[in-house]
């Protein structure tokens, strides 16, 4: 069996079994017939600083003596997509096909953002006024509220959960916008709808960190937002609410999306969707931010939206349009762990983006079999190794088993 501690992880050492799928052995796509077929091309990587040992297939011997003969070497290659799972490989080799995803929830309304709690509860955005709460038995309860100003209900995009159990909603409406507080009984009150005497535009995301600070992202000052689907527009900003009140702490961002404080509490990471990068800011003692640093840039077809950290200090980024999940290590190395798109359609979007002509239709017309413009990721389950993917266009969430646990967010222990 694969070791459970992070100091010793199984990795493939021969090209034949580098994983391309996370389906478990014995799944419908195939069955591992001989345990030797699983371990002969596996390398045990000890703790850093120790020597490694390698077990390679002996193609000159016959089966029955604990090795694999030439006749079965091809069968091993055929099974390579079935024997590697999140349980027996490190995150640096993890890869999943869209067909390997599970589904969770049903009848959801634009579940753009998703949060998970320790008791197994999963919560998703509900764009018609609140959130959808999915219990461990699969039942769904929509918590919706009417704004006190009589305007249309909050069009929830990203949201957070406070320690008191209130939901903090980012409102996508251009008329009203800002951030709102939704209680568990459906009462809706403004959290922050104007700043320095100016009404806030539509908000993208609200996050709460372990220090109790509230971070609100505004993607753009343009209305409608689609006017800012360009690489040459950078008018997004970040608002901080702490004990001193609310204020803009970062400005000039290229379509600000999710902003998350890292596990150390020292850095704020933010996705800039339309300039295709993840930036970060050092958080000073007074909660002001240091100058922006470009942490990682993305290439063709990647439009970073959501992000979540894991316990190894890496973050997992979701890209709308191209349906990519990218794991980015602490040193900035990128690895695509899942992807689903139509190359021709993606090329059309790319040409429009590069020409400064990208519009809402390019975001909404996704031609795929499974994923419908994934937008966020959260880790749940007993060990935070079940990943949940939010999206823009489906009525359910997507799930997979992660090779590494997610970092516990500030709301993890909240009970509704």
N, C-alpha and C positions, 0 to 999 in steps of 0.2 A: 504494500500500500504506500501511497505517497506520503511523505512526512508532512505534519501539520504545522510545524514551526517555520518561521520565515528564514531561519538560518540554513535550512536544507530544503531545496526545492528541486523537483524533477524537471529536467529540460531535455528536449530531443537533441541528439548530437549528429544524426545522419539525415541527409536531405530527404530521405524517403519518408520520414515521419514528422517533418515539420508540420504543425497543426494548421488546418484551414477551417476547421469547424469545431464547435464545442459539444457536439452530440455525445452523450454518454455511451459507453460500451453496452451492447445489448439493446440499443434503441432500434426503431423500426428500420433504419437504414442498414443494419448489419449487426452481427454478434461476434464478439471476440471468442474464438474457439479454443485458444490456448494461451494461458496467461503469459507464457514465454514470449508470445508475439507482441505483447505490450511492453515488456521490460527490456528486451534486447537492444533497443535503440534509444534507451533512456539514460541520461547522464544525471548523476547526483552531484549537485553543486553545493559543497559545504559552506560554512560561514566564511565571510571574507577573511583572506589571509591563509586559509587552509588549502592544501593541495586537492585537486579534483581527481576523480577516477572515472573512467569511461568504459561503458560496455557497448561494443559494436557487434553487429551481426557477423557471424562467421559463415560466409556463403560457400565455403568448401566442405562443410560437414552436412550430415544428414539429420533430419528431424528424429527425435527420440532420445538424443543425448543432451537435451537442454539448449540446443541451438537451432538456428533456422537455416535450412538448406536453400539452394538456389530455387528449387521448385516453389517454395513458399515466400520467397523474397518479393515477388510480384504481388502475391496476395496481401502481404504486409503493406505494400504501397497502396493497394486498393482500399485497405481498411484505415488508412491514415486519417480520414475524415471522421471516423467513428470512435477511435480509441482515445483521442485526446479530449479531455473535458476540463472544466474549471477546477476540478478536484485534484488533477494530477499534473498540471503545468503551471509555470510561473506566469505572471501577468504580461511579461515581455514577449511571450509566445502566443498569448491567447488570441484566437480569431474565431469569428462566428459567422455563419451564413444566415441570411434573413429567414430561411425556412426553419432554422433552429430556435426562433423566438417563440415565446409563449404569449398568451393574451390575458389581460386582467381587466375586469370591469366591463360594463356594457351600457349603452345608452348615454354616454358622456357627451357633454357639449363643449367642444373645443378645449380638450384637456391639455392646455399649453404647458402648464407647470404641475409638478407632482411632488408631494412630500410624504415621508414615511415616519411612523411612530414605533416605539419599542413594543407596544402591545399588538402590533400587526396591522393597525389601521393604516390605510392609504388614502390620501386626500389629493384631489385633482381640481384644477381650475374649472369653474362653471361660468361660461361667458355671458350668461343671462342673469347675472346678479349675485354670484357668490362662489361657493365651492361644492364639490361632491365628495362625501365621506363614504368610503367603502370599508365595511367591517370585515373581520376575518372570515365570516361565513359567506362573504360575497354580496351581501345586501348593500344597497346604495341609498344614502340619504342626502338630498340636496338641501343645503342651507342657503337660502336666497333672501335678499333684503331689498327694500325700496329706499332710494335716497331721500333724505328729508327735504331737499330743495325741489322735489317734484320732477327732476330731470330723469331721463331713462335710467334703468338699473345699471350698476357698475358692470362694465365689460371686463371681467377679471382676466388679466394676463398672468404675470408672475404674482406670487403671494407668499407671505410668511405666516408663521404661527407664533404668537407671543407666549410667554410663560403663563399668563393668565388664561390662555385658551381662546383669545380673540384672534381672528384672521385679519391680516393687514394686506389689503388688496391694491394692486396697481391697476388703474383704470385706463383702458385704451381709448375711451371716448375722447375725441378732440374737443367736444363741447363739455367742459367740466374737468375731465382728466384728474391728475393728481393721485393721491393715495387715500384709501378709506379703511375704516375699522368696522369689521363685521363680527358681531357677537354670536355665540352659539345658538341663541334664540332668534336670530335673524334681524337684530337691530343694526342699522347702518349709520355711522357717524363719520364726519370728515376726520382723517388723520392729518393730512396736509394737502390743501387744494390751492393755496397761494403762498407766495414767498416774496418778501420785500414789496408787497403791494401789487404783485403781478400774479394773475391766474396761471397755474401750472398747466403745461400741455399734457397730452396723453402720456401716461407713465408706462414703463415697460416691466419693471421688476421691483419688488420689495424684499429685503432680506434682513434678518436679525442675527447678530453674531453672539458668541458666548459671553461677551461683555455687556450685552443688552443694547448695543448700538443698532440703530435702524438705518439701513442704506436704501435709498430710492434712486432708481435710474430713469432718466428721461432720454429717450433715444435721439430725439431731434426737436428743434423748435419749429420745423416745417409742418404745415398742415395743408393737405393730408400728409401722413408720414411717408408715403411712397415717393414723395418728391426727394427724399433723402436716401433713396436706394442708389447711391452713387459714391464712388471712391473719393471724389473731390469735395465732399461735404462732411464737415466735422463740427457739428454744433450741439452734440449731445453732452449731458452733464450728469453729475452724481450729487445727490443731496444726503447729508448726514443729519440724523436727529439723535442727540444725546442729552446729557443733563444741562448743557448750555443752550439747547434749543435747536432750531433747524437752520441749515446754511448750506450753500453750494461749496463743496470741497474739491471738485475736479470739473474741468470744463474743456471744450474743444475736442470731444471724442467722436469717433466715426461710427455713429449709430450704436449708442450704448445699450448693452443687453445685460445679462446676468452679472452681478458683482458679488463675489463671495470672499469672506476673510479666510485665509488659509489656516491649517491646524495650529500653527504657532501663535496666531493672533497678531502677528506683526506686519502682515502684508494683505492688501486688498487686491484681488485679481478681478479683472473685468473683461468681458468679451466685447470687442468692437466689430459688429457684424459686417458692416459695409467697407471697412478697410482691412478686413480679414486678418485680425490679429487678436491675441490676448495680451493685454497690458497689465502691469501691476504697479502699486504704489506702496511705499513704506509708510506705515501708520505711526505718526509721532506721538509723544507722550500726551499732548493736548488734543489728540485725535485729528489734527490737521494731517494732510497728506504730502509726502515728498513729491518731487517732479516725477512725471510718468516715465516708466521704463517699458520698452517693448520686450515682453518675455518670449513670445513665439509668434511667428507669422505663418499663415497658411496659404496654400496655393490654389490651383485651378479647381473651381467647383465647391470650395469650402466656405461656408458662411456661419461663423461661430455664434451660437445662441446660448445654450445652457452649459453649466459646468458644475461638477461636484468632486470633492477631494476623496481620496482613499487613504487607508491607514499607512501606506508606504510613502505618502507625501506627493503622489502624482495626482493629476486631476483628469477627469473624463469630460470631454467636450462633445456636445451634439451640434451637428450642422444641419440647418434647414435646407430645403431644396435637394441637396445631394444625399440626404439620409445617411450621414456618416457619424459614427462614434469614434472619436480619436482619444487615445490615452496619451497624455503628455507627462513625462517623468520630471522630477525636480531639476534635472539638468537641461530640460527643453527638448528631449528626444520625443518625436511623434511616432505613434503607431496606430494605424487604422484597424480597429477591431471588428467593425461591421460596416457594411455599405450596401445601399440599394438605390439605383437610379437608372434611368434610361439615358445612355450616353448621348444620343442625338438630341434629346430634349435638354439635357444639361448643357450641351454645346450652344443651343439656342439661348438659354439663360445667360451663359457666359458672354456671348457676343453682345447681348443687350446690356449687360453690366459694364463691359469694357467700353461700350459706346455711350454710356451715361443714359441709357434708355430703359433700364430695368423698371418694371412696374408691378402692381399687385397681381396681375395675371400670371406673372412668372413665378410667384410664390404659391399661388393657389392651384395651379394645374400640374399636379404631380402624377406621373404615369408609372406606378409601381404596383407590384403584387401584394406587398405586405405593409411596409412602412409608409406612412402618409405625412411626410415632412416632420421628422422628429425634432423636438425643440428643447427638451430638458431631460435630466437624468437624476434619479435619487436612489439611494441604497436602503433596502429594508430587509425584512425577514429576521429571524432570531439572531443571526450573526452579521446582519447588514451585508450579506453576499448575494441577495436578490436585487438585481438592478431593474428599475422601472423607468420606461421611456415615455415622456409626454409627447404630444404632437399637436399639429394645427388642424388636421383635416379628418381625423378618424373619430370614432365613438368609443374607443377602448384604449388601454395602455398596452405596451409591449414589455415583455420581461425576459431576462436571461440570468443565468448563474454566473457571478463574477469570480475570478480566481483570487481576488483580494477583497477584504471587507472595506466598505465605505467608512469614512470618518464620521463619527457621531455628530450631527448638527445640533444646534442649541435647542431645538424643539423635540429632540428624540424622546425625552422622558415625559413629555406633556401627555396628559390623559384627557380625552374629551368627554 
